[in-house]
Amino acid sequence: MTFDRRSGEGGVARRDFLKKSTAALGAPFLLPGCVLGRGRATAPNSRIAMACIGVGSMGSGHLRSFLGFDDVRMVAVCDVRRSHRERAKKHVDRVYGDSACDSYSDYRELLARPGLDAVCIAVPDHWHVLIALEAARRGVAMYCEKPLGMSLAEDIALREAVQRYGTVFHFGTQQRSNERFRFACELVRNGRIGALENIMIGSANYSQIDTPPAQSVPPGFDYDMWLGPAPRAPYCHERCTRQWTLIRDYSLGCIGGAWGIHPVDIAQWAFDADHTGPVEIEGRGNAPQKGLYDTAIAWEVEHRYADGGRLIHMDMQTALRRAPQFKLHWMGMLFNGREGWVYVCREMIAAHPESLLKTQFAPSELQLPHSRDHRRTFLDAVRSKRRTLCPIETAVRSDTVCHQADIAIKLGRRLFWDPDAERFVNDAEANRLLSRSMRAPWHL
């Protein structure tokens, strides 16, 4: 049996999310009864002065959604593509009926402007940490798209900066604001499927393409800035589209970027491991040797936790061979217990026995933090200066699991991890892979 438990933004598929022009305002997570809602006038001087860095693809969706909150004033946009930032400014000005929105091509100039309260960072993965570090140092609250860093060293550097400067940080793992994923985790953590034997993830696959010939950089596109800390590479259109997530210089691919971090983060939630992580990792995978994309195209990695819990992360084709439940819907995750199972993705949830889907939790049972709108919880945290639903500490632990998987595949052997030291145990070769060099002049 399947059951569609719809819930605000978190329950919308990516293709629908990108089409949304506004975000539905849900119940506040941090400030019940204190946050002004849509349809109620907010004094101009009490609005959150906000900007968006990266306004193409995901960034344009964030921009439109944040514009839907009447306690926000979008004061600036930033993008290395002139066409993107001009389009974004035009949209903001049309919404407000003026021309006050500023536009920038360099994020550093935007973050240096006075009076900026918050920023949304929605740029390619290899830029996340550098921009977030600048925001943290300037005390600007940030909604940062996932995944976090290109290496664990980047993640830890950002965590230290956020903690040092007391900056509000909210990770863009919006499935924690999805009713179905929260309900599945509550079933697991309240023991409704019996002792949890494992969590299985079926992530995305992709098809390889030939490396296109070098092309001329389009007018108005600062390609050198787009590359930033990544190695120099000849420009081609395909390199700079959404498929950059499949190129190792800019992303971990489907294991950590793209769709990987989302289910991994939910698995951490279900294991109650936001403060820790796996202690043993082993896996295998295949990455193309020719063509433009060079991240893993097929893989299977098993993470073991200290309490015996197992997380099995696979590409979707491998997952379909491992468990029949993955045929229920593309790219989901399966929680296997001794007394039942739960299968969940963004579009649906299924369970055995079917009665699990009608579970009503008692007040004495665990009920995870409730959020109907991931962006609203961020704005509430900006006002309250409290921890967000997805703080930097949680982001680093979830991101770590993806880095572990990537390194285990590279080395092709079992690895042991110390969650407290955040290092591999007695393995210098593996530990060297926890950091990456950056192209000068960029550095942490």
Sequence and secondary structure as in RCSB ss.txt:
>XXXX:A:sequence
MTFDRRSGEGGVARRDFLKKSTAALGAPFLLPGCVLGRGRATAPNSRIAMACIGVGSMGSGHLRSFLGFDDVRMV
AVCDVRRSHRERAKKHVDRVYGDSACDSYSDYRELLARPGLDAVCIAVPDHWHVLIALEAARRGVAMYCEKPLGM
SLAEDIALREAVQRYGTVFHFGTQQRSNERFRFACELVRNGRIGALENIMIGSANYSQIDTPPAQSVPPGFDYDM
WLGPAPRAPYCHERCTRQWTLIRDYSLGCIGGAWGIHPVDIAQWAFDADHTGPVEIEGRGNAPQKGLYDTAIAWE
VEHRYADGGRLIHMDMQTALRRAPQFKLHWMGMLFNGREGWVYVCREMIAAHPESLLKTQFAPSELQLPHSRDHR
RTFLDAVRSKRRTLCPIETAVRSDTVCHQADIAIKLGRRLFWDPDAERFVNDAEANRLLSRSMRAPWHL
>XXXX:A:secstr
 EE    TGGGS HHHHHH SS      SS TTTS  TTS   GGGSEEEEEE  STHHHHHHHHHTT TTEEEE
EEE SBHHHHHHHHHHHHHHHTSS  EEES HHHHHTSTT  EEEE S GGGHHHHHHHHHHTT EEEE SS  S
SHHHHHHHHHHHHHHT  EEE  GGGG HHHHHHHHHHHTTTTSSEEEEEEEE               TTB HHH
HHTTS      GGGGSGGGGGSTTT  GGGTTTTTHHHHHHHHHHTT TT   SEEEEEEE  SSSS  S SEEE
EEEE TTS EEEEEEHHHHHHH GGGGSSSS EEEEETTEEEEE SS EEEESGGGGG    TTS      S HH
HHHHHHHHH    SS HHHHHHHHHHHHHHHHHHHHTS EEEETTTTEETT HHHHHTT     TT   
